[in-house]
Amino acid sequence: MSKCINCNKKLDPPTRTSCVYCGTSQSTSTSSSEIQETSRIKENPSSSGYIIGANKDQNIVITDIKMPFGSMVVFMVKWSIAMIPAMIILGIIWALLIAIFGGVIGGASRY
């Protein structure tokens, strides 16, 4: 069984030339540009792009959002203003549903 020289994870297949988890080249002679690229990927994993074969199931839990108070107030005001057209549309939909079902129920009560 072959393991990555950097992250110590199993290489699948064992003949791979680079690790799918950390991107490290598995050759015994590593050039300085490969070492720099590997350290850049370690510092900022999102900059490396999509790694083929990497685990796609990742759970994310947001614990805190750092946002200045003024920006938060502006965001909440914009959110409230954006809610007005949404409430109008929902009101129209509810009015149509009440009119349709009211007509059906009202018309059925005559017979």
N, C-alpha and C positions, 0 to 999 in steps of 0.2 A: 504494500500500500504506500503510495507516494503522498507526501504532505507538502504544503506550501512552505517555502523557506522564511517567509515573513510572518504570516498569520497562523501558521501551523494547522490549517484546515485541509481536509482531504481533497486531493485533485481528482476530478472525474472527467475524462479518463486520465489515468496516471501519466500518459504521454503528453499532456498539455504543456505548452511552453509558457503560459502565464496563468495566474490564479484568477478565477472568476469573481472572487470575493474582494480582493484588495488590488488586483491588477499587476502584481509583482511578477516580473519575468523569472522563470525558473531555471534559466541557464546558469551555469557555474561562473561564467565571466559576465559581469554586469557592467555596462558602460556608465559613465558619469551622468549622461543625459537620462538614462533609465532610472538611476537613483534619484535624480532631481524630480523626475515625473512622478515617481512613487511617493516621494515626500510631499509633493504638491497635492496629490490625490488624498494622502492621509490628512493633510491640513484642511482641505476643502473637498470632501467627497462629492458634492453636487457638481463641481466643475469638471469632473471626469466624463460626464455624459452617461449614457446608458451602457451598462455592462451586461453583455449577453450571458444568460444563464444565472444571473444573480437572483436571489430570492425576491419575488415580487410582493409577497404578503408581509406588509410592514404595518404595525399598529402604531398610531401616533396619539399621544395624550398631551393636550395643551394645558399647561398649568398656570401660565401667566402671560398677559399681554402688556408690554411696557409702552404706554402711550401718554403723552402729555395731556393734562387736564383740558386745556383749550382745544386741542385736536379732538378729544373725546366729545366735548360739547358740540363742536361743529358736526362731527359724525352723527350724533344723536339728532340734531336738528334736521340734517339732510335725510336721515332715516324716517323721521316723522313726516316731513314733506312728501317723501316718496310713498308713504302709506296712504295719502289722501286719494290718489287715483285708484289705488288697489281697493280701497274701501268702496269707492263709487262703483267700480266694476262688480265687486261682490254683491253690493246692494241691488244692482240691476239683475244679476243672476238670480238672487233670492226672490225679487219681485216677479220675475218670469216664472219661476218654479211655483210660487204661491198662486199666481194667476192660473197656471195650467192645472195644478192639482185642485185648487178651489173650484174651478170650472167643472172638472171631472166629477168631483164629489158633490158639488151643488147640482149638477145636471142629473146625476144618478139618484139623488134623493127625491126627485119628482116622480119616479116610477115606482 
